[in-house]
Structures are given as C-alpha cells and as structure tokens.
Amino acid sequence: MFKGLGQMGDMAKMMKAAQEMQQKMADLQEDMHSMTVEGESGAGLVKATCTAKGELKSLDIDPSIFNADDKEVVEDLILAAIKDAQTRAADKAQEEMSKLTEGLGLPKDMKLPF
C-alpha cells in the first residue's frame, strides 16, 4: 500500500536540489553585475572595462594617440578594446557558470541557463 513512498523522498531531494541550483544561479547572475574584466587594444593604449554581463563600465585612452590625422585608427582601437572586453566578459560568465555546474555535480561543459 505504501510502496511508492520511498520514491517520494527521492523526488523531494531532487526538488530541493533544483531549488538550491536555481538560487545559486540567481546569485551568480547578480554577482556577474559586479565582476569586471578588462579588454585592450593597441598594446594597452586603449583599455575597456566591462562587467561579466558585458556592460561597458569604463574606457581608458592613452593621450599619446590623440592626433587628428589618426582619428580612424583611434576609433578602431576603441572598438577593438570594447570587443575584447566583451569577449572576456562572456568567457568569465561561462567560467563562473562552469564552476557552478561542477559544484552541483553536473557535467562541466553543461550550458546553463538551459
């Protein structure tokens, strides 16, 4: 009559684990707003800082590149630094997600959120 109760306990454990994972995911998403990465171009002449969510936070340009004749070069360096920072932000976000999935016993290469 009560044969199925053993499986109910397993289901409760799974639900609790899923809730914990959901909370950890939410915490990580929030933490990624404060994690920063820096991208650069022109051997460090232009540096861009982004959050791990990819939001541009700052741009640092070495004054030595300000020459009216080099306007297009400067614009290209700025774009390259921003793209580098955004790429590093995406890599950082994936790295943090991998740590989370590994800590939960899930495969390291599992992509979250689904």
N, C-alpha and C positions, 0 to 999 in steps of 0.2 A: 504494500500500500504506500510506503514512503520511500520506495526505491530511488526515485528521482531527486531526492533532497541533496544527495552528495554532489550532484552536478550543479545545483543551485548555488552552493558555496563557491564552486569554481567560477560561475558566472558573476557572482558578487565581487570576487577578486579581480576578474577581468574588467569589470565596470570601474572599480576603484583605481586600477592601474590606468585605465583610459582617462579618467578624470584627472589623475596626477599628471599624466602626459599633457593633457590639454592645458593645465595650469602652468606647467613648465614651458610650454610653447608660448603661452601668453606672456609669461615673464621674460622670455628670451626676446620676443618681438618688442617689448617695451625697452629692454636693455640695449637693443640694437640702435635705439634713438640716441644713446649717449656714447656708444663705441665709435671711435673715429679712426680713419685711415688717411694716409697722405699719398697723393699721386704727384708725379713731377714730370717735367719735360725740359729739354734744353740743358741737360746735365745739372738740373736743380735751379735753373734761372726762373722757372715758373713752378710754383707748388700750389696744389689744390687740396683742401681737406674736406672730406665727406663723412657723414655718419655711415654706419654699416647698412643703413636703409637707403643709401645713395643720395641723401640730401646734402647739397653743397653748403659748407659752413664758412669757409674762408678761402681766400686766394692771395698768395704772396708772390709779388713780381719783383725781381731784382732790377733796380733802377738803371743798371748798365744797358738794358735792352731797349730803352726808350730813345729811339731815333726815328724821326719822321719818315725816313726812307725805308725803314724796316717794319712798317705798320702791319703788312700782311704776315710777315714772319712772326711778329708778336702775337697776332690773333691766332695763328696756327699753334704756337706754343701754348697759349692759354687753353685752347680747345683740347690739345693733346694731354695737358695736365689734368683737366677735368675728366676726360675719358679714362685716364689712368686711375684716378681716384675712384671713379665709379666702378671700374673693373675690380679694383682692390676691395671696394665695399661689398660687391657681390661675392667675391671669394671669401671675405671674412664672415659674411652671413652664412654661406654654405658650410664653412668650417665650424661655426658655432652650432649650426643645426646638426652636423655630423656628431659633434660631441654629445649633444642631447640624445640623439637616437642611440648612440653607442652606450651611453649611461643607462638607457632603458632596456638594453639587451636586444635592440633591433639591429638589423644589418647596417654597417657603416655607410654604405652607398644608397641607403633608402632616402628618397627625396620627400622632404616634408616642407610645408604642408602638402597634403595629397593633391 
